[in-house]
Amino acid sequence: MANEAINKKDLNLYENDTIKPIVSFGLITDIHYTDNDDRWNYSETFLRRYRNSLKLVDQACNYWLNAKYPIAFLLQLGDLIDGLCSTDKTSEYDLNLILKQFRNISPIYHIWGNHELYNFTRNELLNGPLCSFDTKDIEPAHYGTIQVCSNLKIIAIDTYELSLLGIEKTSEMYNQAMNFLRKYNQNENVNDPSGLDGYQQRFIQLNGGLTQKQLCWLQEQLTKAESLNEKVIIIGHIPIHPNAGDELALLWNYGDVLNILWEFNNTVLAYIAGHSHEGAYFYDEKEIHHLTLQAIVECEPDTNAFATIHVYKEYLIIQGIGRINTYRIDLLK
């Protein structure tokens, strides 16, 4: 069962369990709020219901606030507001509006997606309500750790540290990202995947990658966790495995990250992301779970997409609501 979704009817086996979770916490991603009419996504396969996302966040918060086991914190995995807010000059107003929907849910740890970087510069994000980690030694990057309980840690990575988004075109990082991208994408518009085959289509502007500095930091954090016999869940906006999302929504240097995670496969339990709106799940060859959560913004009016992770002594239950399935992850491999 460790690598399979749980039938939602069977979830009662866990909900009726007399053993209280050690801790529970929430997951939500790709809300994309903007005060705009519904419109199709870029591939015209799913309708994006921008205003409906406010209602769905409200429903999620009501669920968490009235749950049998209230959540200790919330992980928001990026794209909180849509890039259209920037076009409409409403970014700050819309951000404050969606944040108010979370009411008494606290603390919330935010991951930055591409749409945060369409609306704000990195410096603005570092000095605003979406900065969730101590970035003193890594600015303008945004990554860090969360201690869930004595033997479980979350590592949040910045999947846009190497990126064209949210930074000045004259900056060294912009030039570094552009030079990296131009090795693979020669199109006039670097957000155009034309001529790129398969997973090479990831080399477009809406994705990003990790710098060598962050990769070294990630390895150091996993080495430390291993020495303490801790288990780790890693979170980021962009998926890092080709089988955990679509071809366009994949980290530029996903292989570098996977190689590090696979080195610590007895420590790393899962990688959880957003960005690929249809969602996906894959259990890789090193027994690491890759879960890409479905987007709030593309939910039908009568459904939702959020999850709660319940931590028990020997396993985790990722309890999905609406479009998201429910999974069990064993702590002992």
C-alpha positions in Angstrom: 0.0 0.0 0.0 3.0 2.3 0.5 3.0 3.3 -3.2 -0.7 3.2 -4.0 -3.6 5.6 -3.6 -6.1 4.7 -1.0 -9.7 4.2 -2.1 -11.6 7.1 -0.4 -14.1 4.6 1.0 -11.2 2.9 2.8 -10.2 6.2 4.3 -12.7 5.5 7.1 -10.2 2.9 8.4 -7.9 5.8 9.3 -10.5 8.4 10.2 -12.1 6.0 12.7 -8.8 5.1 14.2 -8.6 5.8 17.9 -5.0 6.9 17.6 -4.7 10.6 17.2 -2.2 11.9 14.7 1.0 13.3 16.1 0.4 16.4 13.9 -1.7 17.3 10.9 -1.0 20.0 8.3 -2.6 21.3 5.1 -1.7 21.5 1.5 -3.0 23.8 -1.3 -1.7 25.2 -4.5 -2.4 27.1 -7.8 -5.3 29.2 -6.6 -4.6 31.8 -9.3 -7.1 34.3 -7.9 -7.9 37.4 -10.0 -11.1 39.3 -10.5 -11.5 38.2 -14.1 -14.0 36.2 -16.1 -13.4 32.5 -16.7 -11.2 31.7 -19.6 -9.5 28.6 -21.1 -6.0 27.6 -20.2 -3.2 27.9 -22.8 -4.0 24.5 -24.4 -7.7 25.1 -24.2 -8.3 21.9 -22.3 -9.5 23.3 -18.9 -11.5 26.3 -17.9 -9.8 28.6 -15.3 -12.4 29.8 -12.9 -10.6 32.7 -11.3 -13.3 34.1 -9.1 -14.5 30.7 -8.0 -11.1 30.2 -6.4 -12.1 32.5 -3.5 -15.0 30.3 -2.7 -12.9 27.2 -2.8 -10.3 28.6 -0.5 -13.1 29.6 1.9 -14.4 26.0 1.8 -11.0 24.6 2.4 -10.5 26.8 5.5 -13.9 25.9 6.9 -12.9 22.3 6.5 -9.6 22.7 8.3 -11.0 24.9 11.1 -13.8 22.3 11.8 -11.8 19.1 11.2 -11.6 16.4 13.8 -7.8 17.0 14.0 -7.2 20.8 13.2 -4.1 21.5 11.2 -1.0 22.9 12.8 0.1 24.9 9.7 -0.6 25.2 6.0 1.7 24.8 3.0 0.8 27.0 0.1 2.8 25.8 -2.9 2.6 28.8 -5.2 0.6 30.8 -7.8 -1.6 32.3 -5.1 -2.8 35.1 -7.5 -2.7 35.0 -11.3 -0.4 37.0 -13.6 -3.5 38.8 -14.9 -3.4 40.8 -11.7 -0.3 42.4 -12.9 -1.9 43.3 -16.2 -4.8 44.8 -14.3 -2.6 46.7 -11.9 -4.3 44.9 -9.0 -1.6 42.6 -7.7 -1.3 44.0 -4.1 -5.1 44.4 -3.7 -5.8 40.9 -4.9 -3.0 39.4 -2.8 -4.4 41.0 0.3 -7.9 39.8 -0.6 -6.9 36.1 -1.1 -4.8 36.2 2.1 -7.8 37.3 4.1 -9.7 34.2 2.9 -7.4 32.1 5.0 -8.7 33.8 8.2 -7.5 31.9 11.3 -5.2 29.5 9.5 -1.7 30.2 10.9 1.1 29.8 10.2 1.1 29.6 6.4 4.4 28.7 4.7 4.4 30.1 1.1 6.3 28.8 -1.9 6.8 31.2 -4.8 5.6 30.1 -8.2 5.9 31.8 -11.6 2.8 33.9 -11.0 4.1 35.4 -7.8 7.1 36.5 -10.0 4.8 37.9 -12.7 3.2 40.1 -10.1 6.2 41.1 -7.9 9.9 41.4 -8.0 11.9 39.1 -5.7 12.8 42.0 -3.5 9.2 42.9 -3.1 8.4 39.3 -2.2 11.2 39.2 0.3 9.7 42.2 2.1 6.1 41.1 1.8 3.7 38.6 3.4 4.8 35.7 1.2 8.3 35.6 2.6 8.2 32.5 5.0 11.9 31.7 5.6 15.0 33.4 7.0 16.7 34.5 3.8 19.5 36.6 5.3 22.3 34.5 3.8 20.6 33.5 0.6 18.8 36.6 -0.7 17.2 37.0 -3.2 16.5 33.2 -3.0 13.7 31.9 -0.8 14.1 28.4 0.7 14.3 26.9 4.2 13.1 24.1 6.5 10.1 23.4 8.7 10.4 21.0 11.7 7.1 19.1 11.7 7.8 16.9 14.7 10.8 15.2 16.3 11.5 12.8 13.4 10.0 14.6 10.4 11.2 17.7 8.6 10.0 19.6 5.5 12.5 21.1 3.1 11.1 23.9 0.9 13.2 24.6 -2.2 13.1 27.6 -4.5 12.5 26.3 -8.0 12.9 29.7 -9.6 16.2 30.7 -8.0 17.7 30.3 -11.5 15.1 32.1 -13.6 14.2 35.0 -15.8 11.3 36.1 -13.6 11.1 38.7 -10.9 14.6 40.1 -11.5 16.2 42.9 -13.5 17.3 42.1 -17.0 20.6 43.7 -16.3 21.3 41.4 -13.3 23.9 38.7 -13.3 21.3 36.0 -12.4 19.2 37.0 -15.4 22.1 36.7 -17.7 23.0 33.3 -16.2 19.5 32.0 -16.6 19.2 33.3 -20.2 22.5 31.7 -21.1 21.4 28.5 -19.6 18.0 28.6 -21.5 19.5 29.6 -24.8 21.5 26.3 -24.9 18.3 24.5 -25.5 15.7 27.1 -26.7 16.6 29.2 -29.7 13.1 30.6 -30.3 12.7 34.4 -30.4 10.2 34.0 -27.6 11.8 32.0 -24.8 8.4 31.0 -23.6 7.7 29.2 -26.9 8.6 25.4 -26.9 8.4 25.1 -30.7 11.0 22.7 -32.0 11.7 21.2 -28.6 10.9 17.5 -28.3 9.5 15.6 -25.2 10.8 16.8 -21.9 13.1 19.3 -23.7 10.0 21.4 -23.8 10.7 22.4 -20.2 13.3 24.9 -21.3 10.9 27.8 -21.4 10.5 31.0 -19.3 7.7 29.8 -17.1 9.9 27.2 -15.5 13.2 27.6 -13.6 15.9 25.8 -11.7 18.2 25.6 -8.7 21.6 27.2 -8.5 24.6 25.2 -7.4 24.5 27.0 -4.1 21.0 25.8 -3.4 21.9 22.3 -4.5 24.7 22.2 -2.0 22.4 23.5 0.7 19.9 20.8 -0.1 22.6 18.1 0.1 23.8 19.6 3.5 20.2 19.5 4.9 19.7 15.9 3.8 23.0 14.9 5.3 22.0 16.5 8.6 18.6 14.9 8.5 20.1 11.5 7.8 22.5 11.8 10.8 19.5 12.6 13.1 17.4 9.7 11.7 14.8 12.2 10.5 12.5 11.6 7.5 12.0 14.5 5.0 9.3 15.7 2.7 10.5 18.2 0.1 8.2 20.8 -1.4 8.6 23.1 -4.4 6.4 24.7 -7.0 7.7 22.8 -10.0 7.7 19.0 -10.3 11.1 17.3 -10.5 10.3 14.0 -12.1 9.2 13.6 -15.7 6.4 11.2 -14.7 4.9 13.6 -12.1 3.6 16.2 -14.5 3.3 17.3 -18.1 6.2 17.9 -20.4 6.0 21.7 -20.2 5.9 21.8 -16.4 9.3 20.4 -15.2 12.3 21.8 -13.4 15.1 22.8 -15.8 17.7 20.9 -13.9 15.5 18.2 -12.4 18.2 15.6 -12.9 20.5 17.4 -10.4 17.8 17.4 -7.8 16.8 13.8 -8.3 20.4 12.7 -8.0 20.7 14.3 -4.6 17.3 12.9 -3.4 18.2 9.4 -4.6 21.5 9.6 -2.6 19.3 10.0 0.5 16.4 7.7 -0.6 16.1 6.2 2.9 15.6 9.7 4.3 13.4 11.4 1.6 9.8 10.2 1.7 8.2 12.5 -0.9 8.4 15.5 -3.2 5.2 17.5 -3.4 4.6 20.2 -6.0 2.0 22.2 -8.0 2.4 24.0 -11.3 1.2 21.1 -13.5 -2.5 21.8 -13.0 -3.9 18.4 -13.9 -1.9 16.8 -11.1 0.0 13.5 -11.1 1.4 10.8 -8.8 4.5 8.7 -9.4 6.4 6.2 -7.1 10.0 6.2 -8.4 12.7 3.6 -8.6 14.2 4.8 -5.4 10.9 4.5 -3.5 10.3 8.2 -3.3 6.7 9.5 -3.8 6.2 12.3 -6.3 2.9 14.0 -5.8 1.8 16.9 -7.9 -1.4 18.5 -6.6 -4.3 19.5 -8.8 -4.9 23.2 -9.2 -7.7 25.0 -7.4 -8.3 27.4 -10.3 -9.3 24.6 -12.7 -11.8 22.9 -10.4 -15.4 22.4 -11.4 -17.8 24.6 -9.4 -19.0 21.5 -7.4 -15.5 20.2 -6.3 -12.3 21.3 -4.8 -8.6 20.4 -4.6 -6.7 20.5 -1.2 -5.2 17.9 1.1 -4.3 17.3 4.8 -1.3 15.3 5.8 -1.8 13.3 9.1 1.4 12.1 10.7 1.4 8.9 12.7 4.2 7.0 14.3 4.7 4.5 11.4 3.1 6.2 8.4 1.6 9.4 6.9 -1.8 9.7 5.4 -2.2 12.3 2.7 -6.0 12.9 2.8 -7.1 14.4 -0.5 -10.3 16.3 -1.0 -12.1 16.7 -4.4 -9.7 16.2 -7.3 -6.8 15.0 -5.1 -6.5 11.3 -4.2 -5.6 10.0 -0.8 -2.2 8.2 -0.2 -0.4 6.3 2.5 3.3 6.7 2.9 5.2 4.4 5.3 7.9 6.0 7.4 10.0 2.8 7.5 11.4 1.8 4.1 
